[in-house]
């Protein structure tokens, strides 16, 4: 899983967005030269079963695209099911505070384990108080699932395999913008992601990306997160927005959606046809 490394090393990855609950669409996007394909479960009809099938399709496609899954909210059962499917990254909406960010990371981690034969009797005696090096107890439930080859490598996966999953917090409100630096500083948060539609709406300026208040919010978020060494990305739904967001200083992009590609292609074909009749 390279996405976490690419984010950490500033490789500026680019991804696509899949809102349709279709393994075929996910596979088609993955055949492009994207670094990752985002499977959305917040604003879509995608089920837990769809997620597994779409991840299989992304992994089976030619190329090196990895899967990022956006959950609907920070709810233990949702997080558990998504992680058990085996994505390279998970993203959660409406992370408005460091506390919410810590809860997200906590749900993505297993309870820390005592090394066999370590003689750490104190740690073994009080498992409820045991925390990892970042201070997390870990609340992810343990089960043999796709992520651990259906349990065949569960022991190793539980101890270290989950460390390869990138955890991304969405910034979508003025409160989140104000807390962006603190959210980015939470151990285990690998990247932030600005939801441009939700952030502009919460500022009372839906889609007004030229508005100074929106531009200031973006600059504040990127600056605060980058000060903590954490990259910030966003979604671009047009060529113009790709140019705009790169110029704004984002570190990575989701450069288009499945529905957007379909609609734009259809519109272009109809326009060309009508020009020739």
Residue frames as qw, qx, qy, qz and C-alpha x, y, z in Angstrom:
[[0.000, 0.888, 0.459, 0.000, 0.00, 0.00, 0.00],
 [0.523, 0.127, 0.041, 0.842, 1.78, 3.09, -1.28],
 [0.053, -0.798, -0.339, -0.495, -0.84, 5.83, -0.84],
 [0.563, -0.803, -0.123, 0.148, 0.09, 6.52, 2.77],
 [0.667, -0.261, 0.197, 0.669, 3.75, 6.77, 1.79],
 [0.331, 0.483, 0.381, 0.716, 3.00, 9.05, -1.16],
 [0.248, -0.889, -0.271, -0.272, 1.03, 11.41, 1.07],
 [0.655, -0.688, 0.005, 0.313, 3.78, 11.45, 3.69],
 [0.626, -0.179, 0.318, 0.689, 6.57, 12.02, 1.18],
 [0.151, 0.696, 0.000, -0.703, 4.84, 14.79, -0.74],
 [0.347, 0.012, 0.784, 0.515, 4.44, 12.86, -3.98],
 [0.354, 0.314, -0.026, -0.881, 1.24, 14.82, -4.80],
 [0.218, 0.171, 0.946, 0.168, -0.97, 11.83, -5.72],
 [0.423, 0.115, -0.182, -0.880, -4.07, 12.23, -7.89],
 [0.245, 0.154, 0.943, -0.164, -7.25, 10.20, -7.63],
 [0.315, -0.235, -0.560, -0.730, -10.66, 9.64, -9.13],
 [0.380, -0.018, 0.549, -0.744, -14.06, 9.52, -7.43],
 [0.289, -0.142, -0.877, -0.357, -16.58, 6.70, -7.70],
 [0.418, -0.046, 0.384, -0.822, -20.11, 7.48, -6.48],
 [0.793, 0.091, -0.317, -0.512, -21.88, 4.79, -8.50],
 [0.667, -0.369, 0.615, -0.202, -22.07, 1.43, -6.68],
 [0.879, 0.453, -0.056, -0.136, -20.49, -0.43, -9.59],
 [0.731, -0.385, 0.428, 0.366, -17.39, -2.66, -9.64],
 [0.659, 0.473, 0.385, 0.441, -17.21, -2.10, -13.41],
 [0.107, 0.954, 0.036, 0.278, -17.07, 1.67, -13.02],
 [0.542, -0.775, 0.308, 0.102, -14.49, 1.37, -10.24],
 [0.792, -0.067, 0.450, 0.406, -12.36, -0.92, -12.41],
 [0.508, 0.712, 0.276, 0.399, -12.66, 1.41, -15.40],
 [0.126, -0.974, 0.125, -0.144, -11.45, 4.36, -13.31],
 [0.690, -0.574, 0.399, 0.189, -8.61, 2.27, -11.93],
 [0.798, 0.277, 0.341, 0.411, -7.37, 1.52, -15.46],
 [0.226, 0.926, -0.046, 0.301, -6.57, 5.23, -15.80],
 [0.599, 0.284, -0.445, 0.602, -3.26, 6.45, -14.39],
 [0.456, -0.757, 0.036, -0.466, -4.79, 7.43, -11.05],
 [0.152, 0.385, -0.789, 0.455, -2.85, 6.79, -7.86],
 [0.124, 0.179, 0.862, -0.457, -6.10, 5.97, -6.09],
 [0.310, -0.382, -0.580, -0.650, -9.83, 5.63, -6.64],
 [0.211, -0.074, 0.560, -0.798, -12.20, 6.94, -3.97],
 [0.295, -0.372, -0.844, -0.249, -15.25, 4.79, -3.21],
 [0.224, -0.257, 0.224, -0.913, -17.91, 7.03, -1.72],
 [0.298, -0.365, -0.882, 0.017, -20.40, 5.63, 0.78],
 [0.011, -0.340, -0.435, 0.834, -21.67, 8.93, 2.19],
 [0.447, 0.485, 0.042, -0.751, -23.60, 10.39, -0.75],
 [0.409, 0.265, -0.750, -0.448, -24.25, 7.18, -2.65],
 [0.883, -0.151, -0.015, -0.445, -26.19, 3.93, -2.52],
 [0.534, 0.420, -0.720, 0.140, -22.99, 1.91, -2.06],
 [0.849, -0.472, -0.014, -0.238, -23.36, -0.90, 0.48],
 [0.495, -0.626, 0.601, 0.045, -20.73, -2.81, 2.46],
 [0.810, 0.143, 0.547, 0.153, -20.96, -5.63, -0.07],
 [0.535, 0.830, 0.081, 0.132, -20.51, -3.17, -2.93],
 [0.152, -0.896, 0.416, 0.016, -17.38, -1.81, -1.24],
 [0.676, -0.319, 0.645, 0.159, -15.75, -5.25, -1.16],
 [0.735, 0.449, 0.467, 0.201, -16.59, -5.90, -4.81],
 [0.311, 0.945, -0.033, 0.097, -15.36, -2.46, -5.88],
 [0.350, -0.770, 0.526, 0.092, -12.08, -2.94, -4.00],
 [0.759, -0.012, 0.616, 0.210, -11.59, -6.27, -5.75],
 [0.602, 0.723, 0.295, 0.170, -12.21, -4.57, -9.09],
 [0.028, 0.968, -0.251, 0.005, -9.74, -1.74, -8.36],
 [0.521, -0.563, 0.627, 0.135, -7.06, -4.22, -7.32],
 [0.759, 0.202, 0.593, 0.179, -7.67, -6.41, -10.39],
 [0.462, 0.881, 0.082, -0.060, -7.34, -3.51, -12.85],
 [0.740, 0.301, -0.053, 0.598, -4.07, -2.92, -14.71],
 [0.087, 0.727, -0.148, 0.665, -1.90, -0.30, -13.06],
 [0.417, -0.001, -0.671, 0.612, -1.21, 0.63, -9.47],
 [0.351, -0.496, -0.063, -0.792, -4.37, 2.47, -8.36],
 [0.194, -0.100, -0.855, 0.470, -5.30, 1.89, -4.72],
 [0.310, -0.625, -0.618, -0.363, -8.64, 2.21, -2.97],
 [0.004, 0.058, -0.443, 0.895, -9.70, 5.00, -0.62],
 [0.242, -0.554, -0.771, -0.200, -13.13, 4.61, 0.98],
 [0.134, -0.278, 0.203, -0.929, -15.11, 7.61, 2.27],
 [0.155, -0.357, -0.888, 0.244, -17.40, 6.53, 5.11],
 [0.161, -0.724, -0.488, -0.460, -20.74, 8.15, 5.88],
 [0.353, -0.829, 0.145, -0.408, -19.78, 9.16, 9.42],
 [0.184, 0.438, -0.790, 0.387, -17.54, 8.24, 12.34],
 [0.822, -0.245, 0.139, -0.494, -19.57, 5.31, 13.59],
 [0.419, -0.473, 0.775, 0.004, -17.85, 2.16, 14.89],
 [0.754, 0.222, 0.617, -0.039, -19.75, -0.39, 12.81],
 [0.587, 0.806, 0.021, -0.074, -19.27, 1.58, 9.57],
 [0.016, 0.817, -0.575, -0.035, -15.55, 2.06, 10.20],
 [0.590, -0.284, 0.755, -0.043, -15.12, -1.61, 11.09],
 [0.784, 0.416, 0.458, -0.048, -16.84, -2.91, 7.95],
 [0.468, 0.867, -0.166, -0.037, -14.91, -0.61, 5.65],
 [0.131, -0.729, 0.672, -0.009, -11.53, -1.45, 7.17],
 [0.700, -0.096, 0.705, -0.063, -12.30, -5.17, 7.08],
 [0.757, 0.622, 0.179, -0.089, -12.79, -4.85, 3.31],
 [0.775, -0.167, 0.259, 0.551, -9.10, -3.92, 2.99],
 [0.365, 0.909, 0.095, 0.179, -8.74, -0.40, 1.56],
 [0.632, 0.212, -0.202, 0.718, -5.47, 1.52, 1.42],
 [0.064, 0.099, -0.248, 0.961, -7.07, 4.58, 3.00],
 [0.149, -0.656, -0.739, 0.037, -10.20, 5.69, 4.83],
 [0.065, 0.218, -0.005, 0.974, -11.72, 9.18, 4.86],
 [0.149, -0.590, -0.754, 0.247, -14.40, 10.52, 7.18],
 [0.050, 0.655, 0.282, 0.700, -16.57, 13.64, 6.78],
 [0.397, -0.794, -0.124, -0.445, -17.31, 16.43, 9.24],
 [0.730, -0.236, -0.361, 0.531, -14.20, 16.17, 11.41],
 [0.028, -0.894, -0.145, -0.423, -14.60, 19.46, 13.24],
 [0.422, -0.824, 0.309, -0.220, -12.25, 19.10, 16.20],
 [0.178, 0.517, -0.826, 0.138, -9.13, 17.31, 17.46],
 [0.525, -0.105, 0.723, -0.436, -11.41, 15.14, 19.62],
 [0.830, 0.400, 0.146, -0.360, -13.32, 13.97, 16.56],
 [0.527, 0.640, -0.557, -0.049, -10.04, 13.26, 14.78],
 [0.134, -0.409, 0.853, -0.295, -8.79, 11.21, 17.73],
 [0.726, 0.104, 0.524, -0.433, -12.03, 9.21, 17.76],
 [0.772, 0.549, -0.194, -0.254, -11.58, 8.45, 14.06],
 [0.335, 0.573, -0.738, 0.119, -8.02, 7.21, 14.58],
 [0.416, -0.266, 0.751, -0.438, -9.02, 5.25, 17.70],
 [0.824, 0.246, 0.320, -0.397, -11.64, 3.37, 15.68],
 [0.709, 0.605, -0.346, -0.109, -9.06, 2.53, 13.01],
 [0.190, 0.550, -0.769, 0.265, -6.61, 0.93, 15.44],
 [0.794, -0.240, -0.558, -0.034, -6.59, -2.41, 17.22],
 [0.614, -0.775, 0.129, -0.075, -5.92, -2.56, 20.96],
 [0.232, 0.729, -0.637, 0.095, -2.13, -2.64, 21.46],
 [0.964, -0.099, -0.243, -0.029, -0.60, -6.05, 22.03],
 [0.473, -0.738, 0.480, 0.022, 2.09, -7.09, 24.47],
 [0.502, 0.544, -0.659, -0.130, 5.01, -8.77, 22.76],
 [0.957, -0.182, -0.211, -0.083, 5.18, -12.47, 23.52],
 [0.841, -0.113, -0.235, 0.473, 7.78, -13.18, 26.16],
 [0.196, 0.714, -0.108, 0.663, 8.33, -9.50, 26.89],
 [0.475, -0.240, -0.633, 0.563, 7.77, -9.96, 30.60],
 [0.106, -0.279, 0.019, -0.954, 5.65, -6.81, 30.63],
 [0.210, -0.373, -0.879, 0.211, 3.49, -7.96, 33.51],
 [0.065, 0.419, 0.339, -0.840, 2.19, -4.49, 34.30],
 [0.340, 0.214, -0.406, -0.821, 0.85, -4.03, 30.76],
 [0.375, -0.121, -0.881, -0.262, -0.69, -7.49, 30.82],
 [0.133, -0.318, -0.791, 0.505, -2.32, -6.94, 34.20],
 [0.188, 0.614, 0.360, -0.677, -4.34, -3.88, 33.18],
 [0.385, 0.260, 0.673, 0.576, -5.42, -4.36, 29.57],
 [0.088, 0.865, 0.491, 0.041, -8.07, -1.65, 29.84],
 [0.212, -0.909, 0.083, 0.349, -5.31, 0.88, 30.55],
 [0.639, -0.133, 0.494, 0.574, -2.94, -0.31, 27.84],
 [0.386, 0.868, 0.063, -0.305, -2.25, 2.29, 25.13],
 [0.816, 0.351, 0.130, 0.440, -0.01, 2.41, 22.10],
 [0.535, -0.106, -0.028, 0.837, 2.84, 4.85, 21.52],
 [0.011, -0.377, -0.255, -0.890, 0.37, 7.55, 20.44],
 [0.216, -0.015, 0.548, -0.808, -1.83, 7.09, 23.50],
 [0.659, 0.013, -0.304, -0.688, -4.61, 5.11, 21.78],
 [0.593, -0.150, 0.726, -0.313, -6.35, 2.12, 23.31],
 [0.169, 0.138, -0.822, -0.525, -7.69, 1.04, 19.93],
 [0.566, 0.175, 0.504, -0.629, -11.33, 0.19, 19.33],
 [0.572, 0.331, -0.543, -0.518, -11.25, -1.76, 16.10],
 [0.865, -0.141, 0.369, -0.310, -12.87, -5.17, 16.50],
 [0.104, -0.460, 0.847, 0.245, -10.92, -8.30, 15.57],
 [0.829, 0.263, 0.418, -0.262, -12.20, -10.77, 12.99],
 [0.473, -0.089, 0.695, 0.535, -10.86, -12.72, 10.06],
 [0.443, 0.773, 0.259, -0.374, -11.80, -10.60, 7.05],
 [0.726, 0.640, 0.092, 0.234, -10.66, -9.70, 3.55],
 [0.021, 0.933, -0.316, 0.168, -8.08, -7.27, 4.99],
 [0.402, -0.580, 0.704, -0.081, -6.26, -10.15, 6.71],
 [0.371, 0.238, -0.832, -0.336, -6.75, -12.72, 3.92],
 [0.763, -0.308, -0.319, -0.470, -9.85, -13.93, 5.74],
 [0.744, -0.614, 0.202, -0.172, -7.89, -14.61, 8.91],
 [0.932, 0.187, -0.135, 0.278, -4.93, -16.45, 7.39],
 [0.522, 0.259, -0.276, 0.764, -2.58, -13.65, 8.45],
 [0.358, -0.832, -0.311, -0.288, -4.68, -12.14, 11.20],
 [0.691, -0.576, -0.126, 0.419, -1.96, -12.17, 13.86],
 [0.513, -0.039, 0.186, 0.837, 0.54, -10.25, 11.74],
 [0.029, 0.603, 0.407, 0.686, -2.13, -7.91, 10.37],
 [0.477, -0.807, -0.345, -0.048, -3.40, -7.10, 13.85],
 [0.648, -0.525, -0.027, 0.551, 0.10, -6.25, 15.05],
 [0.293, -0.451, 0.275, 0.797, 1.33, -4.20, 12.09],
 [0.307, 0.338, 0.710, 0.537, -0.65, -4.55, 8.86],
 [0.010, 0.862, 0.507, 0.009, -3.20, -1.89, 9.77],
 [0.348, -0.654, 0.052, 0.670, -0.38, 0.66, 10.10],
 [0.320, 0.019, 0.569, 0.757, -0.30, 0.97, 6.30],
 [0.084, 0.722, 0.654, 0.209, -3.82, 2.45, 6.11],
 [0.154, 0.183, -0.028, 0.971, -3.95, 6.21, 5.56],
 [0.109, -0.669, -0.680, 0.281, -6.49, 8.04, 7.73],
 [0.158, 0.262, 0.246, 0.920, -7.91, 11.24, 6.22],
 [0.024, -0.578, -0.601, 0.551, -10.06, 13.85, 7.97],
 [0.208, 0.610, 0.492, 0.586, -12.46, 16.05, 6.01],
 [0.143, -0.334, -0.259, 0.895, -12.59, 19.78, 6.70],
 [0.042, 0.495, 0.707, 0.503, -16.03, 21.15, 5.83],
 [0.265, -0.867, -0.419, -0.057, -17.01, 23.84, 8.34],
 [0.079, 0.848, -0.229, 0.470, -15.65, 27.13, 9.72],
 [0.700, -0.630, 0.296, -0.162, -15.06, 25.35, 13.04],
 [0.943, 0.024, 0.195, 0.268, -12.96, 22.72, 11.31],
 [0.509, 0.707, -0.071, 0.486, -10.97, 25.41, 9.50],
 [0.265, -0.841, 0.278, -0.380, -10.22, 27.11, 12.81],
 [0.765, -0.463, 0.438, -0.086, -9.07, 23.77, 14.24],
 [0.841, 0.498, -0.207, -0.034, -7.23, 22.55, 11.11],
 [0.261, 0.651, -0.643, 0.308, -3.77, 22.75, 12.66],
 [0.479, -0.347, 0.667, -0.453, -4.86, 20.92, 15.80],
 [0.919, 0.195, 0.186, -0.288, -6.67, 18.27, 13.76],
 [0.700, 0.596, -0.386, 0.076, -3.59, 17.76, 11.58],
 [0.017, 0.611, -0.689, 0.389, -1.44, 17.42, 14.70],
 [0.838, -0.232, 0.315, -0.380, -3.49, 14.48, 16.00],
 [0.197, -0.407, 0.873, 0.180, -1.26, 11.37, 15.84],
 [0.427, 0.217, 0.877, 0.042, -2.50, 9.02, 13.16],
 [0.460, 0.797, 0.260, -0.291, -4.09, 11.64, 10.91],
 [0.651, -0.039, 0.470, 0.595, -2.23, 11.30, 7.61],
 [0.144, 0.200, 0.406, 0.880, -3.97, 13.98, 5.56],
 [0.272, 0.493, 0.444, -0.698, -6.79, 16.50, 5.50],
 [0.192, 0.317, 0.729, 0.576, -9.34, 16.85, 2.72],
 [0.202, 0.295, 0.188, -0.915, -11.36, 20.01, 2.09],
 [0.286, 0.514, 0.799, 0.126, -14.88, 19.36, 0.85],
 [0.120, 0.019, 0.167, 0.978, -15.34, 22.46, -1.33],
 [0.320, -0.477, -0.558, -0.599, -19.11, 22.22, -1.75],
 [0.567, -0.615, -0.536, 0.117, -19.79, 21.66, 1.96],
 [0.451, -0.324, -0.202, 0.807, -17.26, 24.25, 3.13],
 [0.016, 0.162, 0.262, 0.951, -18.55, 26.94, 0.77],
 [0.427, -0.545, -0.585, -0.423, -22.12, 26.10, 1.79],
 [0.576, -0.552, -0.484, 0.360, -21.32, 26.27, 5.50],
 [0.311, -0.217, -0.040, 0.925, -19.81, 29.71, 4.85],
 [0.315, 0.712, 0.425, -0.462, -23.07, 30.78, 3.18],
 [0.227, 0.706, -0.386, -0.548, -21.37, 30.99, -0.22],
 [0.820, 0.106, 0.562, 0.023, -22.17, 27.78, -2.06],
 [0.744, 0.428, 0.366, 0.360, -19.95, 27.34, -5.09],
 [0.158, 0.979, -0.052, 0.117, -18.53, 30.86, -4.83],
 [0.882, -0.157, -0.017, 0.443, -14.92, 29.75, -4.95],
 [0.402, 0.525, -0.015, 0.750, -13.73, 33.26, -5.82],
 [0.409, -0.849, -0.161, -0.294, -15.19, 34.67, -2.61],
 [0.170, 0.660, -0.549, 0.485, -12.49, 36.02, -0.27],
 [0.648, -0.439, 0.434, -0.446, -13.95, 34.24, 2.75],
 [0.990, 0.099, 0.084, -0.060, -13.71, 30.89, 1.00],
 [0.649, 0.592, -0.332, 0.343, -10.21, 31.60, -0.34],
 [0.150, -0.671, 0.521, -0.506, -9.09, 32.64, 3.15],
 [0.850, -0.280, 0.319, -0.313, -10.52, 29.43, 4.64],
 [0.938, 0.309, -0.098, 0.127, -8.58, 27.32, 2.14],
 [0.393, 0.670, -0.420, 0.468, -5.34, 29.21, 2.74],
 [0.442, -0.594, 0.461, -0.490, -5.77, 28.94, 6.51],
 [0.958, -0.106, 0.195, -0.180, -6.42, 25.19, 6.33],
 [0.846, 0.426, -0.185, 0.262, -3.50, 24.42, 4.01],
 [0.176, 0.719, -0.436, 0.512, -1.11, 26.64, 5.95],
 [0.592, -0.530, 0.423, -0.435, -2.04, 25.23, 9.36],
 [0.986, -0.007, 0.152, -0.070, -1.87, 21.60, 8.22],
 [0.731, 0.546, -0.240, 0.331, 1.37, 22.03, 6.29],
 [0.115, -0.747, 0.467, -0.459, 2.92, 23.59, 9.41],
 [0.750, -0.345, 0.494, -0.272, 2.26, 20.22, 11.05],
 [0.087, -0.383, 0.863, 0.319, 3.73, 18.36, 8.08],
 [0.464, 0.330, 0.806, -0.161, 0.32, 17.09, 6.94],
 [0.061, 0.049, 0.588, 0.805, -0.87, 17.34, 3.32],
 [0.398, 0.454, 0.450, -0.658, -4.23, 18.78, 2.29],
 [0.134, 0.105, 0.787, 0.594, -6.30, 17.75, -0.72],
 [0.441, 0.378, 0.293, -0.759, -9.63, 18.53, -2.32],
 [0.554, 0.390, 0.726, 0.117, -12.01, 17.59, -5.13],
 [0.105, 0.416, -0.321, -0.845, -11.86, 19.18, -8.58],
 [0.579, 0.420, 0.681, -0.155, -14.84, 18.63, -10.87],
 [0.558, 0.819, 0.130, -0.009, -13.59, 20.53, -13.94],
 [0.720, 0.321, -0.044, 0.614, -10.41, 21.46, -15.77],
 [0.001, 0.773, -0.074, 0.630, -10.73, 24.99, -14.42],
 [0.682, -0.682, 0.113, -0.239, -10.93, 23.73, -10.85],
 [0.921, -0.048, -0.028, 0.386, -7.89, 21.49, -11.32],
 [0.448, 0.525, -0.078, 0.720, -5.92, 24.59, -12.32],
 [0.311, -0.765, 0.041, -0.562, -7.41, 26.66, -9.49],
 [0.834, -0.545, 0.029, -0.078, -6.75, 24.13, -6.75],
 [0.837, 0.097, -0.071, 0.533, -3.19, 23.42, -7.84],
 [0.236, 0.611, -0.076, 0.752, -2.53, 27.16, -7.81],
 [0.534, -0.728, -0.015, -0.430, -4.15, 27.42, -4.37],
 [0.009, -0.615, 0.721, -0.319, -1.47, 25.11, -2.99],
 [0.912, -0.178, 0.176, -0.324, -3.26, 21.81, -2.43],
 [0.267, -0.547, 0.788, 0.098, -0.94, 18.84, -1.99],
 [0.164, 0.063, 0.953, 0.248, -3.12, 16.23, -3.74],
 [0.476, 0.166, -0.086, -0.859, -6.35, 16.14, -5.73],
 [0.480, 0.323, 0.815, -0.021, -9.31, 13.99, -6.59],
 [0.054, 0.345, -0.369, -0.861, -9.58, 15.12, -10.20],
 [0.503, 0.061, -0.470, -0.723, -13.11, 14.28, -11.27],
 [0.566, -0.015, 0.681, -0.465, -16.00, 11.93, -10.56],
 [0.282, 0.144, 0.908, 0.275, -17.53, 9.01, -12.40],
 [0.257, 0.742, 0.598, -0.161, -20.86, 10.81, -12.79],
 [0.037, 0.834, -0.121, -0.537, -19.08, 13.98, -13.90],
 [0.188, -0.334, 0.753, 0.535, -17.06, 12.12, -16.54],
 [0.284, 0.395, 0.861, 0.150, -20.21, 10.44, -17.87],
 [0.178, 0.843, 0.406, -0.304, -22.20, 13.68, -17.98],
 [0.038, -0.751, 0.317, 0.579, -19.41, 15.72, -19.57],
 [0.242, -0.148, 0.835, 0.471, -18.75, 13.07, -22.21],
 [0.272, 0.565, 0.778, 0.041, -22.42, 12.79, -23.06],
 [0.110, 0.877, 0.192, -0.427, -22.80, 16.56, -23.30],
 [0.120, -0.583, 0.530, 0.604, -19.78, 16.87, -25.59],
 [0.270, 0.108, 0.886, 0.362, -21.06, 14.13, -27.88],
 [0.227, 0.734, 0.630, -0.111, -24.52, 15.68, -28.16],
 [0.017, 0.847, -0.054, -0.529, -23.06, 19.12, -28.81],
 [0.183, -0.381, 0.698, 0.578, -20.77, 17.79, -31.54],
 [0.283, 0.359, 0.865, 0.208, -23.64, 15.92, -33.16],
 [0.171, 0.839, 0.454, -0.248, -25.90, 18.98, -33.13],
 [0.085, -0.727, 0.292, 0.615, -23.12, 21.09, -34.66],
 [0.129, -0.247, 0.804, 0.526, -22.99, 18.73, -37.63],
 [0.214, 0.462, 0.851, 0.128, -26.67, 18.40, -38.47]]
